[in-house]
Amino acid sequence: MGKDIKNDVVFSLKILSISLTLTKLLSMETIQLKSYKIAFQKQAYQELNALIKNQSYSSIYILVDSNTNALCSKFLSEQLEADVKIEWIEIEPGEEHKTISTCNEIWKTLSETGADRKSLMINLGGGIVTDVGGYAASCFKRGIDFVHVPTTLLGMVDAAIGGKNGVNLDSLKNQIGIIRPPKLILVDVGYLATLPQEEMRSGLAEMLKHGLIDNEEDFFAFEDLSQFEVEKLPELIHDSIQIKTRISEEDPFEKGIRMALNFGHTLGHAIESYHMENPKKTKLLHGEAVAVGMILALKLSVDVLGFDKTTCDRASRVITNYFKKVDFLETDISNIHSYLIHDKKNTAGNINFLLLEAIGKPKINCKVTDEQIIKAFAYYKSL
């Protein structure tokens, strides 16, 4: 049994035991931010019902994809206390449906069913649902209130947090969007029991990223699965959320330090877009592409900023424990490079990378040569 497959099995068994740890998360306090709250478990539903009552919404729309509609909608509906009309809107799952066309269908449904500026949209799903739903709500009648209920690990620790909402432009990631916070984020770790292994890993990539840019202890907590205590997972999720919220609150419009949250995403997004658009390539989940991007960024950090090579090797091994290797030909690397010009961090034609001087010491707007990118891919291939 290969190391990555073994870790898959062990990790999945631990995830199936997560219900035993929920009482620990119940005691974790609601995170109060400048304009919204992140609430956990039972307290989160109490916050949601209080919001519905206090804001006197005229109607409630719940956005789901076909997966969350089948697996999660019944439970959420049982928690809602509302005397107004509730409408469900279902979209297709998958990154290919994270588009303006999907938003257009949502807007048509809202309009045809009588939604107004006092309507509330609840986005129940993973990062695609919260991204699309937040954007659709932000634009409809110049903005209606919305709540995120992330059902994936990626959504809980990253996508739903920080006020970024948007869609892709063809295969180019997140080119159209707006920064506007929800009224509330509801985190119920119980939804993770509905996820397949690959979706759990996709979210784990963002947790590993948060550890690399902020907290070495959180990152290396995943180094040895045989010693990993499942009881720590809710705490690590909470820590990861706090890292994302603290940075987002400090720099809400991504003018400076918030760019640290893009570690691994410059090449990761390019890899994801290339695999999405090329019919000969297997599509990658966001976290799978970011995992590759983080290893490439670690090697670039060594070459550009003098990041410790031993730490780079150790951190790269942690990432490869959870994510299968992706094969890249020379032509693939050349094509991936062409996607870099669309990265949102670029300025005046320069491709800007977020790299690390050390774990917990990110540096923004780093310049990287084509030769260094090629060397980074060679390093990844050698692992």
PyMOL commands that set and color helices and strands:
alter all, ss='L'
color gray80, all
select helices_A, chain A and resi 3-16+18-26+41-55+66-71+73-79+95-97+100-112+127-142+153-159+189-194+197-214+216-220+225-227+230-250+257-262+265-277+286-305+309-322+330-342+370-382
alter helices_A, ss='H'
color red, helices_A
select strands_A, chain A and resi 31-32+37-40+59-65+85-91+119-125+145-150+164-169+172-179+184-187+352-358+361-367
alter strands_A, ss='S'
color yellow, strands_A
deselect
rebuild
show_as cartoon
